[in-house]
Amino acid sequence: MKSMKRRHVLLLALTGTVVAGVPPQGWAQEFPTKAIRIIVPFPAGGSLDGMTRELAERMAPELGQTVMIENKPGASTMIASQYVARAQPDGYTLLMVATSFVTSTHVYAKPLHDLSQFAPVAKVAFDNHAVVVNPDVLPVNSIAELIEYAKKKPGEIAYGSAGVATAPHLEVEEFNKMAGIRMAHIPFNGSAPAVTNLVGGQIGLMFDPISSVKQHIESGRLRALAVTGPERSPALPDVPTVAESGLPGYARGAWDALLAPAGTPPDVVARLNASVRKALQDPELMRRWSQRGLDATPSSPEELQAFLASESENIGGLVKELGIRL
């Protein structure tokens, strides 16, 4: 009889716990129980979109749930970031970000997001960029020739980017300053439409992810002058770096990382981090990324937190030095 009473009391206690909204011990271990969405702040077809889809495809089996991609481009990635910042902090709505995520917090007087609104999940990749020209628009074959051409025609070279305050935009502006030249910025709503206009001859030059332009380099429609990173890329082994081909000291590129809304439970973040790390161990994925100029850079949430703080400090100084303000 006493045993039955104890079981009855225990049942009431457990029921009261659930009704009160306090999850029992280990609740988050059940995560995930439904599909997960990763929001990409650029249109479908661009380099970040393609990379995220490949990552999601490999995260899904480890998580045991579908991982879907949803594109929300615009406002220099801030439409997507604001959307995720306002989402439920339950791990089911995530944000894939690039360098522009941090840059926008410095170049806009009233940015739509702040780093404190997000919980770091994992750093994903470093993206070496290519300096490419349409040879029918810009008759140059090297960085040295580009600088010489731009000095003779100040402001006449139109270069495109994935948007204001994106990594390629800052890369070109720093290049302009170091080379003592001036080129006209034409921002687009993502990398894909910018590349389309470059191939079509509406603009003459871009600094863009190798994965976005490699097929056009191989077809001859675009010419690669250099890569922006500190080292040559396995994806374009015969193409020199900017630093070794006319502008010593120049080294740029972009990073990609996965974030969740602030307040996401630490064990849910840890579960997501583990799925990213597992995905980035896939040999075929690494081979394909290397061919496109991507290097996998998995990290812990804590390492990404420290990296974002460091990047914010560095980019803030660069933006101030270049005088970029929106």
Secondary structure, DSSP 8 states (H G I E B T S, - for coil): -HHHHHHHHHHHHHHHHHHTT---TTGGGG--SS-EEEEESS-TTSHHHHHHHHHHHHHHHHHTS-EEEEE---GGGHHHHHHHHTS-SSSSEEEEEETHHHHHHHH-SS-S--GGGEEEEEEEEEE-EEEEE-TTT----SHHHHHHHHHHSTTT-EEEESSTTSHHHHHHHHHHHHHT---EEEE-SSHHHHHHHHHHTSS-EEEEEHHHHHHHHHHTSSEEEEE-SSS--TTSTTS-BTGGGT-TT----EEEEEEEETT--HHHHHHHHHHHHHHTT-HHHHHHHHHTTEEE----HHHHHHHHHHHHHHHHHHHHHHT---
